[in-house]
Amino acid sequence: MAQRHLDPTDPRSRHAGPVPTGDALAGYLRAQATEFLRALRLHRETGSGAGGSEGSADAARALRRSARRISASLHTFQSLLDTDWCEGMRPELAWVSGTLAMEHAYTARLERLLSALHRLSGSTALPGQTAAAAAPAKASAPAHPTSAPERGNLTVGAAKAGALLDRQLNLARTRAHSTALQALGSSRFHAIADKVAVLASEVPLTKTAGTTDLRPLASAAEGRLTDAVAALPLVTAGNPYNASALVHGLSPDTVPHPQDAPWHQVRLLLRLHRYAREAQRGEPNGNAVVDLRLLSAGQALNLHRDASEAAAAAAQAARTPRIAPATAYALGVLHADQRHEVEAARFAFQQCWQKETVSTS
């Protein structure tokens, strides 16, 4: 039986307003296009070099955010827009969002893995910092012998594992940064920016879009999400410590876990559903109305994605030739830890999704 609870912030508890039509969609797309152009201008003003400012990172996030919303709206409400224009814009916007996301993803992944190694080893410094701190520590070390490490080989291996991950992911982050800079300066991106600039003033709606209700199309997006969630093993996910996420953990295949793919797909469909709600409710900033259930579900699926990719990075590092046994052992423990985080994220999603919001109207 699904759990029921009152949620005063749920939009379904409010009285229905005017019927949203293509005009509401046009206003939403114009607002997102304006946000895209504003973020692009801010990104150019704040600089984008290797030592880019926090403002540059914020601008890149805003660019990704608006590009995702425009692309999602073109997907959900394509029947109300010029077909050829939609088919040409959607993959380009996905390219922009994906390219700009890679640098941040590698940075967050490294931080997540080093924090996990720190937690698992019980060391007082992040594993990646251990080697760097060793030299000054020896210079100031007292004459009497020091105590032994708390966790034996895991602490020793964690230092080397952290250094290995730091090298690999920092190299990937640097390459992603260079790729993003090249993309932002390319003729392909300038063509996209020109189209978005036109979109900010002129939305290519069909002739009947002005009188077409957006709600059936938004409901179809919700239906696709509901069907995808129904296909998930929520009964298994509802049992804590079920260890299902560790299945195939010793597989030699380098491809991502096949069991993660349906969860990643639900994450994307949930995002499409959220953006469709924003468009039909006239919420260009995406924060006018908060659905706690969708918000919690999205956060759980984001954690699921992050843990899954972190586990894959640990497994990839463990395949490095000629690494020490203690390093391989630490990376194996780290991989298992992140797969347990995958399992915990599935449990969190199951718990919040099973909650059924009660209307207060």
Stockholm file with secondary structure:
# STOCKHOLM 1.0

chainA/1-361         MAQRHLDPTDPRSRHAGPVPTGDALAGYLRAQATEFLRALRLHRETGSGAGGSEGSADAARALRRSARRISASLHTFQSLLDTDWCEGMRPELAWVSGTLAMEHAYTARLERLLSALHRLSGSTALPGQTAAAAAPAKASAPAHPTSAPERGNLTVGAAKAGALLDRQLNLARTRAHSTALQALGSSRFHAIADKVAVLASEVPLTKTAGTTDLRPLASAAEGRLTDAVAALPLVTAGNPYNASALVHGLSPDTVPHPQDAPWHQVRLLLRLHRYAREAQRGEPNGNAVVDLRLLSAGQALNLHRDASEAAAAAAQAARTPRIAPATAYALGVLHADQRHEVEAARFAFQQCWQKETVSTS
#=GR chainA/1-361 SS CCEEEECTTCGGGSCCCSCCCHHHHHHHHHHHHHHHHHHHHHHHHHCCSTTCCHHHHHHHHHHHHHHHHHHHHHHHTGGGBCHHHHHHHHHHHHHHHHHHHHHHHHHHHHHHHHHHHHHHHTCSSCHHHHHHHHHHHHHTCCSSCCCCCSSTHHHHHHHHHHHHHHHHHHHHHHHHHHHHHHHHTSHHHHHHHHHHHHHTTCCCBCTTGGGCCSHHHHHHHHHHHHHHHHTSCHHHHTSTTCCGGGTTTTCCCCSCCGGGHHHHHHHHHHHHHHHHHHHHHTCTTSCSSCCHHHHHHHHHHHHHHHHHHHHHHHHHHHTSTTCCHHHHHHHHHHHHHHHHHHHHHHHHHHHHHTEEEECCC
#=GC SS_cons         CCEEEECTTCGGGSCCCSCCCHHHHHHHHHHHHHHHHHHHHHHHHHCCSTTCCHHHHHHHHHHHHHHHHHHHHHHHTGGGBCHHHHHHHHHHHHHHHHHHHHHHHHHHHHHHHHHHHHHHHTCSSCHHHHHHHHHHHHHTCCSSCCCCCSSTHHHHHHHHHHHHHHHHHHHHHHHHHHHHHHHHTSHHHHHHHHHHHHHTTCCCBCTTGGGCCSHHHHHHHHHHHHHHHHTSCHHHHTSTTCCGGGTTTTCCCCSCCGGGHHHHHHHHHHHHHHHHHHHHHTCTTSCSSCCHHHHHHHHHHHHHHHHHHHHHHHHHHHTSTTCCHHHHHHHHHHHHHHHHHHHHHHHHHHHHHTEEEECCC
//
